[in-house]
Amino acid sequence: MAGNDYIMEKRNINILIVEDEPPIAREIERLTQQHLNSYHLNICIAHVLTEAFIRIEQTAFDLCLLDLQLANQSGFDILHGVVSRNFHAIIISAHTDMAIEAFEYGVLDFVPKPIKSDRLKLAFNRFLGLNKPEHSGVKYLVVRKRTENHIISISNVLFFKADGYLVEIHLGNGRMELYDKPLNRLEQILPENFIRIHRSFITDINQIQFYRHKGNAVYEIVLKNGLILPMSNGQFKIMKDLLSGFQSPR
């Protein structure tokens, strides 16, 4: 499946646990080591948010396991600061009333407390790309600009384009923003109406006017605003049935 192929291939995973209760942090660490025992893990634990962000600046993390309530700090101030980074976030919290909003901001999974081992294992399998996330309700993407977090509505996005380890977000008003996650990680949390059309492009199926084969293994998708995006040969074959209603008449 599309997703974390690069995680499946690498053997080292850097994980940050952000939890203000040391016994719970140690239990999360134990379960993480148990469920990801085929990987070499570098696990850091932060008990306060300031410590967490110092760790983030020092280490290229792949995953953050985050409690939303830390010493009376706002859970979603914490969340916005984390989801704007280039790693996935899994929330581990007793505040299940926050789950829907957390998914709207692009977390990979929400594991309720008290923690059940099998439920945390499922979250790790989603991180590894072994199971598809059940929730694709992301409504916002958080873009980090210097010290500020800017919120972008997913409904305003025309397409995403890979730019090295970053992603260009192309918006309906002509603006472009840079998102600090690679395209494969972003793909895991997007709603189903966003489809991969090329190794470097994802677009909203609702923005497609038609697609075409121009010959010489050149395939294109034309958006409703006239923009033309490349489509790979492999994706053309996979999505031919899906996009049949959008094909240009000959």
NORZI-V171070 format. One record per backbone hydrogen bond with DSSP energy under -0.5 kcal/mol. CO is the residue of the C=O (numbers start at 1). NH is the residue of the N-H. Records with the same first field share a line. If there is no record, write none. Layout:
BEGIN
CO = NH / NH
END
This chain:
BEGIN
3 = 5
4 = 8
5 = 9
6 = 10
11 = 40
13 = 15 / 42
14 = 62 / 63
15 = 17 / 44
16 = 18 / 65
17 = 19 / 46
18 = 67
20 = 22
21 = 24 / 25
22 = 26
23 = 27
24 = 28
25 = 29
26 = 30
27 = 31
28 = 32
29 = 33
30 = 34
31 = 35
32 = 36
34 = 37
36 = 39
39 = 41
40 = 13
41 = 43
42 = 15 / 44
44 = 17
46 = 19
48 = 52
49 = 53
50 = 54
51 = 55
52 = 56
53 = 57
54 = 58
55 = 59
59 = 61
62 = 88
63 = 16
64 = 66 / 90
65 = 18
66 = 92
68 = 70
69 = 71
70 = 73
73 = 70
74 = 78
75 = 79
76 = 80
77 = 81
78 = 82
79 = 83
80 = 84
82 = 85
88 = 64
89 = 108 / 109
90 = 66
91 = 111
93 = 113
94 = 96
95 = 98
96 = 99
98 = 102
99 = 103
100 = 104
101 = 105
102 = 105 / 107
103 = 106
104 = 139 / 140
109 = 91
110 = 112
111 = 93
116 = 120
117 = 121
118 = 122
119 = 123
120 = 124
121 = 125
122 = 126
123 = 127
124 = 128
125 = 129 / 130 / 131
126 = 129
134 = 136
139 = 154
141 = 143 / 152
143 = 145 / 150
145 = 148
148 = 145 / 150
150 = 143
152 = 141
153 = 156
154 = 157
156 = 172
158 = 204
159 = 170
160 = 202
161 = 168
163 = 166
166 = 163
167 = 169 / 179
168 = 161 / 170
169 = 171 / 177
170 = 158 / 159
171 = 174
175 = 171
177 = 169
179 = 167 / 181
182 = 186
183 = 187
184 = 188
185 = 189
186 = 189 / 190
187 = 190
189 = 138
191 = 194
193 = 195 / 205
195 = 197 / 203
197 = 232
198 = 201
200 = 162
201 = 197 / 198
202 = 160
203 = 195 / 205
204 = 207
205 = 208
207 = 224
210 = 222
211 = 248
212 = 214 / 220
215 = 218
217 = 219
218 = 214 / 215
219 = 231
220 = 212
221 = 223 / 229
222 = 209 / 210
223 = 226
227 = 223
229 = 221
231 = 219
232 = 236
233 = 237
234 = 238
235 = 239
236 = 240
237 = 240
239 = 243
241 = 244
243 = 246
244 = 247
246 = 211
END
